[in-house]
Amino acid sequence: MDEHDSMSCHELVEAITDYLEGALPPADRERLDVHLAGCPGCLAYLDQVRLTIRLTGRLTEDSLPALAHDELMAAFRTWRSGRTT
Amino acid sequence: MRFSSVTGTHSPRCAPHGTSAGSKAERSDRWRAGRRPRLGYGAPSARGRNLLTETRDETPLLDALRGGDERAFARLVDELTGPMRRLARTFVSTPAVADEVVQETWLAVLEGLDRFEGRSSLKTWIFRILANRAITRGQRERRSVPFSSLFDPGPDEPAVDPDRFLPSGYAWTGGWAGFPRAWDGIPEDRLVSNETMGVVARAIEALPPGQRAVITMRDVQGFESREACNVLGISETNQRVLLHRARGRVRRALERYFDDRGLSASAE
């Protein structure tokens, strides 16, 4: 086994973010794709990472309390009047 | 000084990105937090027009703001305040302090609006003001680690326990000793349940501030990598390392949870 041509599972898991970010050099990307094509373990791992990203993307945001919002709108009106007069 | 100026750094609007999370449409959904009361997590809001993400041309929005259009400002506040609050929470001690930072940021935005030159997107500019203020505030509170190490990835941290790979001397050195378990058989309603989303939320809250800030911007809020780097004042490489570690920890938390619940299945 030529270590320059093949990628181990261990190496793959540490390269996965660069891979998904499109930041892996072309040669490494190809080694990774070749490895993935024949490794059910790494395919399952990649699925796990993708699902992790998808679930993280479902976290939503709290909204600003109404009081703070009203203050901001008042600040905007003050700012506006300071500019137009 | 990475944070010396909020307007001084040129930032190309359109950052290249790979095959990472979410479509454009999904991303723009995330900005529509609105003022409806929400839990900390749940389904993305309904699809709709979005001033900041739907079009690259912010001129109409800027013109409206500078012209004193109150509704345009209200809408901007509604869209960005939730994401701003979440990012501010990364650096300061309490939700109340985060709200103060958000409020101060909006006032600073008004003050600076006439001088904004559009060299970064409006969103990036606003978030950079926010990050500067939140980090400064966090330092003052002495809650967070020293500024110099805030985005320092620290010592190596494997994404997967090294014991799960075969040691040297085996035919498949560095191969899985046992495959990761498959998650594709988990029903969607279990995947997006409050319980599962709670696991994700708690894992992110437990991250070091730098990792938390990056995964929040990238995977929760859908910023491009270039934008996240610009807002946080870090390099692309640094950002990727922090993102890798953050995703690794969230994945491990999910793996423990799914395995404990017997939801994952053999991948072989």
Interface residues (C-beta under 8 A of the other chain):
Chain A: S8 C9 H10 E11 V13 E14 I16 T17 D18 Y19 L20 E21 G22 A23 P40 G41 C42 L43 A44 Y45 D47 Q48 V49 R50 L51 T52 I53 R54 L55 T56 G57 R58 L59 T60 E61 D62 S63 L64 P65 A66 A68 H69 E71 L72 M73 A75 F76 R77 W79 R80 R83 T84
Chain B: P16 H17 G18 T19 S20 A21 G22 E26 R30 A33 G34 R35 R36 P37 R38 L39 G40 Y41 G42 A43 P44 S45 G68 E70 F73 A74 V77 D78 T81 G82 P83 R85 R86 D99 V102 Q103 W106 L107 L110 E111 D114 P158 A159 V160 P162 F165 W172 T173 G174 G175 W176 F179 P180 R181 A182 W183 D184 L191 V192 T196 M197 V200 A201 I204 I215 D219 V220 G222 S225 E236 R240 L243 H244 R247 V250 R251 L254 E255 A267 E268
